């Protein structure tokens, strides 16, 4: 009878294990117990596993950008690693940043496990001391199948445009339906954490030509002035 009681109690508390982010680059997105950091920016070949897996459902991808780094009209495009086909573009969820409480609650989702801001903000402040919260960008990439933890770097494999330093990528998988959702969140230590700054922007060819032309005029003018002198 005791065994039956314990078994029933454990069954009643059984919940799905969380998602976990991965990156295909060597030594990237290794779980350090706090997050899964990467120095690759932009990130290529990233995705999520689920335990137990494989499992199918509707997947939301959320990009958490330090609020003090948020740029007006910013968005983050996700594409397929092979072929470069568009997957979707994460856009701003709210003009009010996530600064306290649980991410799921901020997004209006009842998800497990919890994602408290205290699991994210300290690492961000270690790289960006003035950050006080996150601007949250989200895209629904639709229905798909995530692989189990023993089969990472397989599917999906996506690229994302460059992120501000100290940003995160997390996911929420709905294994239920739209009317009766069952949201599985990302393990806090499985959140992809960007530790590098985005690459410096490269001038467009027209800008380079214009700059070269202006420099030439300056040199000609200087030479004429020197000859007159």
C-alpha positions in Angstrom: 0.0 0.0 0.0 2.9 2.4 0.8 4.5 1.7 -2.5 1.2 2.4 -4.3 0.8 5.7 -2.4 4.4 6.8 -3.3 4.0 5.8 -6.9 0.7 7.7 -7.2 2.2 10.8 -5.6 5.1 10.8 -8.0 2.8 10.3 -11.0 0.7 13.2 -9.8 3.8 15.5 -9.8 5.2 14.3 -13.1 6.0 17.2 -15.4 7.8 17.5 -18.7 11.5 18.3 -18.5 12.5 21.6 -20.1 14.0 22.8 -23.4 17.7 23.3 -23.7 19.4 25.6 -26.2 22.3 24.5 -28.3 24.8 25.9 -30.9 26.6 23.9 -33.5 29.9 25.8 -33.2 32.8 24.1 -31.4 32.7 24.8 -27.7 29.6 27.0 -28.0 26.5 26.9 -25.8 28.0 24.5 -23.2 25.8 24.5 -20.1 27.9 25.9 -17.2 25.1 25.5 -14.7 24.0 29.1 -15.1 23.4 29.5 -18.8 24.7 28.2 -22.1 27.0 30.9 -23.4 28.4 31.5 -26.8 30.9 34.0 -28.2 29.6 33.6 -31.7 27.8 36.7 -33.0 25.8 36.3 -35.1 24.9 32.8 -34.0 24.7 30.0 -36.6 23.3 26.5 -36.2 21.3 27.1 -33.1 18.2 25.4 -31.8 16.5 23.6 -28.9 16.3 20.1 -27.6 13.5 18.8 -25.3 13.5 16.1 -22.7 12.0 13.6 -23.1 12.3 13.8 -26.8 11.6 13.9 -29.6 8.5 15.9 -29.0 6.3 18.1 -31.3 4.4 21.3 -30.7 4.1 25.0 -31.5 7.4 26.8 -30.7 7.9 30.4 -29.6 11.5 31.8 -29.8 12.2 34.7 -27.5 15.2 37.1 -27.7 15.9 38.9 -24.4 17.9 42.1 -25.1 19.2 44.3 -22.3 16.8 47.2 -22.1 19.5 49.8 -22.3 20.7 48.2 -25.6 17.2 48.2 -27.2 17.1 50.1 -30.5 13.9 51.5 -31.9 12.4 49.4 -34.7 14.9 46.6 -34.0 14.0 43.0 -35.0 15.9 39.7 -35.2 15.5 37.5 -38.3 15.9 33.7 -38.1 16.7 31.7 -41.1 17.4 28.0 -42.0 21.1 27.1 -41.8 20.8 25.2 -45.1 19.4 27.2 -47.9 18.8 30.4 -45.9 15.1 30.1 -46.1 13.2 32.5 -43.7 11.9 31.0 -40.5 10.5 34.2 -39.0 11.4 37.5 -37.4 11.3 38.2 -33.7 9.7 41.6 -33.0 9.1 43.6 -29.8 6.5 42.1 -27.5 5.9 45.2 -25.3 7.2 48.7 -24.9 7.4 47.8 -21.2 10.6 45.8 -20.4 10.7 42.6 -18.3 12.3 43.8 -15.0 10.8 41.5 -12.4 9.0 38.2 -11.8 8.8 35.2 -14.2 9.2 35.4 -17.9 6.3 33.2 -18.6 4.0 35.4 -16.5 5.4 38.5 -18.3 4.4 36.8 -21.6 1.0 35.7 -20.3 2.0 32.0 -20.4 1.6 29.3 -17.7 4.9 27.4 -18.3 7.2 25.1 -16.5 9.9 25.4 -15.4 9.9 28.9 -14.1 12.2 31.5 -15.6 12.7 34.1 -12.9 14.6 37.3 -13.9 17.1 36.5 -11.1 18.4 33.6 -13.2 19.2 36.0 -16.1 19.9 39.6 -15.1 23.0 38.9 -12.9 25.0 37.4 -15.9 23.8 40.3 -18.1 24.9 42.9 -15.6 28.3 41.2 -15.4 28.8 42.3 -19.0 26.5 45.3 -19.0 26.4 46.8 -15.5 23.7 49.4 -16.3 21.2 46.9 -17.5 18.0 46.7 -15.3 15.8 44.4 -17.4 15.1 43.1 -20.9 13.3 44.1 -24.0 11.6 40.9 -25.2 11.3 40.0 -28.8 9.3 37.0 -29.9 8.5 35.0 -33.0 6.2 32.0 -33.4 8.1 29.6 -35.7 5.1 27.2 -35.9 4.7 23.5 -35.4 7.8 21.4 -35.5 9.6 18.5 -33.8 12.4 19.0 -31.3 15.0 16.2 -30.7 16.0 14.8 -27.4 19.1 15.8 -25.5 21.1 12.8 -26.9 20.6 14.2 -30.5 21.6 17.9 -30.4 22.9 19.9 -33.4 20.4 18.1 -35.6 17.1 19.8 -36.1 16.2 22.5 -36.1 19.4 24.3 -37.2 18.9 28.0 -37.5 20.8 31.2 -37.9 19.9 34.6 -36.3 21.1 38.1 -37.0 23.6 39.7 -34.7 22.4 40.3 -31.1 23.5 43.0 -28.6 26.0 41.7 -26.1 24.6 40.0 -23.0 21.3 39.0 -24.8 19.6 35.6 -24.4 17.6 33.3 -26.6 15.0 31.0 -25.0 12.1 28.9 -26.3 8.6 27.9 -25.2 7.1 24.7 -26.7 3.3 24.1 -26.5 2.7 20.4 -26.5 -1.0 21.0 -26.0 -3.4 22.9 -28.2 -4.3 26.6 -28.6 -7.4 26.1 -26.5 -5.7 23.9 -23.9 -2.0 24.8 -23.9 0.8 22.9 -22.2 3.8 25.2 -22.3 7.3 23.8 -21.7 9.9 26.5 -20.9 13.6 26.5 -21.3 15.8 25.4 -18.4 17.5 28.5 -17.0 20.9 27.0 -17.5 19.9 26.0 -21.1 19.3 29.6 -22.1 21.6 30.7 -24.9 23.7 33.6 -23.6 25.5 36.0 -26.0 28.9 37.1 -24.5 30.3 39.0 -27.5 29.5 42.3 -29.1 28.0 42.4 -32.6 30.5 42.9 -35.4 31.2 46.4 -36.5 29.0 47.5 -39.4 30.6 47.5 -42.8 30.0 50.6 -45.0 27.9 50.0 -48.1 29.7 50.1 -51.4 28.1 53.4 -52.3 29.3 54.9 -49.0 32.8 53.7 -49.6 32.8 55.3 -53.1 31.5 58.6 -51.7 34.1 58.6 -49.0 36.9 57.9 -51.5 35.6 60.7 -53.8 35.5 63.2 -51.0 39.0 62.2 -49.9 40.3 62.7 -53.4 38.8 66.2 -53.6 40.4 67.1 -50.2 43.8 66.0 -51.5 43.4 67.9 -54.8 42.4 71.0 -52.8 45.3 70.7 -50.5 47.7 70.2 -53.4 46.4 73.4 -55.1 46.7 75.4 -51.9 50.3 74.2 -51.4 51.2 75.1 -55.0 49.8 78.6 -54.5 51.7 79.0 -51.3 
